[in-house]
């Protein structure tokens, strides 16, 4: 007869509901990589934050003619990684997602690679430099430029504020 509680090697009981889910596993792997290799100063998103943003972005992809045919592997590399690095901005109006934007802290080499269509980011690419570069913008409205302009204006304002601190 199956037990409702299993024992793990450290003899700590876990319920069946808390058995490692793919989202949890992914978040733990990225958390380890980010803290060890990338000296991440911000914490990764909680599981609830991660799944909410992933759901919003996935919905945006279904209504975006440029993104609806992307494979699941594209979501893993181009959406999940920046979500874990907190390098995603979801634009929302009246609780509805309008657009999602991902960016990288890019080196000069990566910036030139981003200009070529179809560049797939590796995990190291997301934080390989200091310049903010837009990687992807997924818009339900079709035109992503207003969201890119708004985001870049916010980045410029943020940098100006940091530079004025004595």
N, C-alpha and C positions, 0 to 999 in steps of 0.2 A: 504494500500500500504506500503510495507516494506521500512523503511528508510535505507539509506546507512550508517548512523551513529547512534550508540546506546549510551544511557547515562548510565554510571556506577554510583554506589551510591554516589561517591564523586563529581558527576556532571561533570566529565571529559569525553569528547567524545572520543570514540575509533572507528577506522574503522574496518570493517569486517576482513580485512587482518591481523590486529594485535590482533585478539581474541586469547586468550591463546592456544598455541599449546602444544602438549604433551612434546616436547623437552624443550620448554620454562618453562613449569610447573616443569618438572624434574629438570632443572637447578636452578630454584628459591628455590625449596625444599632443594636440596643439599646445595645451598649457605647458607641458613638459618641454617641448621644442622651443617655445617662445621664451620661457624663463631661462633655459640653459644656453641656447644659441643666440638669442636675439636680445638678451638683457631687457626684456619687456618690463616696463614700469607700470603699465596698467593691467588690471586683472582681466582675464577673458570673460566674456558674457556668461551670465547664468544660463542654465538649461532653458528656462522660460524665455529669457531675452533672445537666445539663439533661435529657438523654434518659432517664436513670433516673427522675428525678422525674416527667417528663412521662408516661412509661409507667405509673408507679404511679397517677398521678392519672387517666389515661385508663381504667385498669382499674377504679378506684373509681367512675368515672362509669358504667361499664357495669352495675354492680351497684346503683347508687343510682337508685331510681325517680324521684327529682326531677331527675336529671341525664342519664339515658340517652338522652333525645331531643334533647339540645342539639346545635346544628350545629357544624361545624368552625370556623366564624368565631367562635363563642363561646369556643372553646378558645384561639384566637389572642389575643383581647382580654382574657379573664378569667383565663387560666392562664399563657400564655407571658410576658406582660408582668410579672406579679408574680414569676414564676420568674427573669427576668432581673434584677429588682430585689432578689432574695433575700427576698421578702415572701411566702413560702409555707412552711408547716410541714406535713410529712407525718408522721402518727402511725403508728408501726410496732410490731407485737408479733410476736415469733418470725419476723422477716424478712417478715411479711405486712403490707401497708398496711391500716390500719383507717379512716383519715380523712385528708383534706387540707384545709387551711384557708388562705385568702388574706386579707391585711389591707392596708389603706392607711393612710398618714399623712395624715389627712383634716382639711380645714378645716371650719368650722361648716356652710357651705353644702353641702359634699359629704356630711357626716353626715346632713343632712336629705334629700338626694337618695337616699342609700342606704336610707332607710326606705321608699321607694316601691318596689314590686315591679317587677322587670324593668330596673332601672337598669344600663346598660352603661357600664363605666368607659372613659374615654379615657386615653391614655398620661400626660397631665399630672395626672390625678386621683390616681394612685398615690402621689404625693409632694407634695400641695398644702397640707399643714398639718402639725401636730405631734401630733395625737391619733390613737392607734391605734384603727382601726375595722375590725371584721370585715366582709369583703366577701362571702365565700362559704365554706361548709363542706360538703364532700362526704364523706359517711359510708357505709361499707359496712354498718354496723349499723342504719342508719335514723335513730337519734337522734344528732344532732350536738351537742346542748347540753353533754354532759360534756367534749367536746373544746374547745369554745369557753370553758367555765369554766376548764379547765386552762390554756389558752393565756393568758387574761386574768390569771390568778393569776401566771403566769410573767412577764408584762409588768409587773405591779404590783411584784413582787419585784425585777425588774431596775431599775425606776425608783427604788425605795427604796434599792437599793445605790448607784446613781449619785448620789442626793441626799445620801448619807451620806459620800461621799468629800470630804475637805477639800482 
